[in-house]
């Protein structure tokens, strides 16, 4: 008899499960397109890099004659990368370009670009100017930056996908660096580029409990930090059967 009562109580406890709350937090990892110290094709600003002068910024330009090296491109400051031993006294502009591949635009809502530079730069994607800092209106190879800007702390730019000429497949990134003058004591150029996903964090219940915070639907918009990975969390919530021992107080 005692055993039968225990079995009946166990059955009642099992029937107490009336709610399953599933909390899913989806955070899409960033796509790293360009990392610090990446390899680029580059051209020293002893002349215009192409004719017409904007052709080099597009995928249609043949850059096989350009040198290849790793960022940072520099002299007088920083470490590693490609040392420009002949820049001082000879040229003020420097050109780099590389191709990135975007598998699908569905996983990109925004682009985060970190640039560490001395003294100025302009950045194009597929021939369209996206960013500029501390540069004159004329981008001729003889021009210099309008003010001094020291490297060492990168500047971050976040752009929504709607602002960008990105396409699925190959995309051309082009950057023109500007030194303050030929006699400047240093020059530096490096950047990092990541694509991030903006999404929602959902809390929803299959059968919501009226007074339980887990039973309320809660969602919030927000862009996922590119450094976070996809994570899933699952929570179980039990509501006791009215006639079970768990239901009596």
C-alpha positions in Angstrom: 0.0 0.0 0.0 2.8 2.4 0.9 4.5 1.6 -2.4 1.3 2.2 -4.3 0.9 5.6 -2.6 4.5 6.6 -3.5 3.9 5.6 -7.1 0.7 7.7 -7.2 2.5 10.7 -5.8 5.3 10.2 -8.3 2.8 10.2 -11.1 1.2 13.4 -9.8 4.7 15.0 -9.6 5.3 14.1 -13.2 2.0 15.7 -14.2 3.2 18.9 -12.6 5.2 19.7 -15.7 2.9 22.1 -17.5 5.4 24.6 -18.9 8.5 24.4 -20.9 10.2 27.8 -21.3 12.9 27.9 -23.9 15.2 30.9 -23.9 17.4 31.2 -27.0 20.0 33.8 -27.2 21.5 33.9 -30.7 24.6 35.8 -31.3 26.2 35.5 -34.7 29.9 35.5 -34.8 31.6 38.3 -36.7 33.1 37.7 -40.1 36.7 38.8 -40.1 37.5 40.2 -43.5 40.8 42.0 -42.8 42.9 41.6 -39.7 45.7 43.7 -38.4 49.0 43.0 -40.2 47.2 41.5 -43.3 48.9 41.2 -46.7 48.1 43.9 -49.2 49.2 45.0 -52.7 50.8 48.4 -52.4 52.1 51.3 -54.5 54.3 54.2 -53.4 53.1 57.6 -54.3 55.9 58.7 -56.6 53.2 59.1 -59.3 49.5 58.5 -59.8 48.8 54.8 -59.3 46.6 54.5 -62.4 45.1 56.3 -65.4 42.4 57.4 -64.9 43.5 58.2 -61.4 40.5 56.4 -59.7 40.8 53.1 -61.6 43.1 51.6 -59.0 40.2 51.7 -56.5 38.1 49.3 -58.5 38.2 45.5 -59.2 38.8 46.3 -62.9 42.4 47.5 -62.3 45.2 45.1 -62.9 47.6 45.4 -59.9 50.0 42.6 -60.9 52.8 45.2 -61.1 52.3 46.3 -57.5 54.5 45.1 -54.7 53.0 42.9 -52.0 53.7 43.3 -48.2 52.1 43.1 -44.8 50.7 46.0 -42.8 51.5 48.1 -41.0 53.1 50.2 -43.7 55.3 52.6 -41.8 58.5 54.4 -41.0 59.7 56.3 -37.9 57.0 54.6 -35.8 55.7 51.2 -34.8 57.1 47.7 -35.3 56.7 44.9 -37.8 55.0 45.1 -41.2 56.6 46.8 -44.2 59.2 49.4 -43.5 59.1 52.3 -46.0 62.8 53.3 -45.9 62.5 55.6 -49.0 59.3 57.6 -48.1 61.0 60.3 -46.1 61.7 63.3 -48.4 60.3 61.6 -51.5 56.5 61.1 -51.4 53.5 61.8 -49.1 50.9 59.3 -50.4 50.7 55.6 -50.2 48.2 53.2 -51.8 47.1 49.7 -50.7 44.4 47.4 -52.0 43.1 43.9 -51.4 40.2 41.6 -52.3 37.8 40.3 -49.6 35.1 37.6 -50.1 31.6 37.9 -48.7 29.9 34.6 -48.8 26.4 36.0 -48.0 25.1 39.4 -47.1 22.4 37.8 -44.9 25.0 37.5 -42.1 26.1 41.1 -42.2 24.1 44.0 -40.9 27.0 46.3 -40.2 30.7 46.7 -40.9 33.2 47.7 -38.2 36.4 49.2 -39.4 39.3 50.0 -37.1 42.0 52.2 -38.6 45.4 53.0 -37.0 47.0 55.8 -39.1 49.5 58.6 -39.3 48.5 61.1 -40.7 45.4 60.6 -42.9 43.5 58.1 -45.1 40.7 57.5 -47.5 39.0 54.2 -47.9 36.9 52.9 -50.8 34.9 49.7 -51.2 34.3 48.6 -54.8 35.3 52.1 -56.0 32.9 53.9 -53.6 34.4 56.2 -51.0 33.3 55.0 -47.5 35.6 56.8 -45.1 38.1 59.6 -44.9 40.0 61.3 -42.1 42.4 64.3 -42.1 42.8 64.6 -45.8 42.4 67.4 -48.4 39.6 67.5 -51.0 42.2 66.8 -53.7 43.5 63.2 -53.6 46.4 63.8 -56.0 49.6 61.8 -55.2 51.4 65.1 -54.4 49.0 66.0 -51.6 49.5 65.6 -47.9 47.3 65.3 -44.8 45.8 68.5 -43.6 46.9 68.1 -39.9 49.2 65.8 -37.9 47.6 62.7 -36.5 49.6 60.2 -34.4 49.2 56.4 -34.7 49.1 54.0 -31.7 45.4 54.2 -30.9 43.0 53.0 -33.7 39.8 54.8 -34.6 36.6 52.8 -34.9 34.0 53.3 -37.6 30.7 51.4 -37.7 28.6 51.5 -40.9 25.3 49.9 -41.6 25.0 47.5 -44.5 22.6 49.9 -46.2 25.4 52.5 -46.4 27.8 50.1 -48.1 28.3 48.9 -51.7 29.1 45.4 -50.6 28.2 42.5 -52.8 28.1 38.8 -52.4 31.4 37.3 -53.7 34.5 39.4 -54.3 34.8 43.0 -53.0 37.7 45.3 -53.5 39.1 47.3 -50.6 41.3 50.3 -51.5 43.0 52.7 -49.1 45.1 55.8 -49.8 47.3 57.0 -46.9 48.5 60.5 -46.5 51.6 61.8 -44.7 51.6 65.3 -43.4 54.6 66.3 -45.6 57.7 64.8 -47.2 59.7 65.9 -44.2 57.4 64.3 -41.7 59.2 62.1 -39.1 56.8 59.2 -39.4 54.1 57.4 -41.3 51.8 54.5 -40.3 48.8 52.7 -41.9 47.0 49.5 -40.8 43.4 48.5 -40.4 41.0 45.8 -39.3 37.6 45.0 -40.9 34.7 42.9 -39.5 31.2 42.2 -40.5 28.6 41.9 -37.7 25.0 40.8 -37.4 22.3 42.7 -35.6 19.6 40.5 -34.2 17.1 39.9 -31.4 17.3 38.1 -28.2 14.1 36.2 -27.6 12.4 34.8 -24.5 9.3 32.9 -25.2 7.1 30.3 -23.6 5.3 27.3 -25.1 2.7 27.6 -22.4 3.3 30.8 -20.3 2.7 30.9 -16.6 0.5 33.9 -15.8 2.7 35.2 -12.9 6.0 33.9 -13.9 8.6 36.3 -15.5 9.7 33.4 -17.6 6.2 33.3 -19.1 6.3 36.8 -20.5 7.6 37.4 -24.0 10.6 39.6 -24.0 12.7 40.7 -27.0 15.2 43.4 -27.6 16.9 44.7 -30.7 20.6 45.2 -30.8 23.7 44.5 -32.8 25.8 41.6 -31.7 29.3 42.4 -30.6 31.7 40.9 -33.2 33.8 39.3 -30.4 30.9 37.1 -29.2 30.0 33.7 -30.4 26.7 31.9 -30.9 25.3 30.8 -27.6 22.2 28.9 -26.6 20.6 28.8 -23.2 17.7 26.5 -22.2 15.6 26.9 -19.0 12.9 24.6 -17.6 10.1 25.9 -15.4 7.6 23.7 -13.5 4.1 24.5 -12.4 2.8 22.1 -9.7 -0.4 20.2 -10.1 -3.0 21.6 -7.7 -3.6 18.3 -6.0 0.0 17.2 -5.7 2.1 17.6 -2.6 4.1 20.3 -4.4 0.9 22.3 -5.0 -0.1 22.5 -1.3 1.5 25.1 1.0 
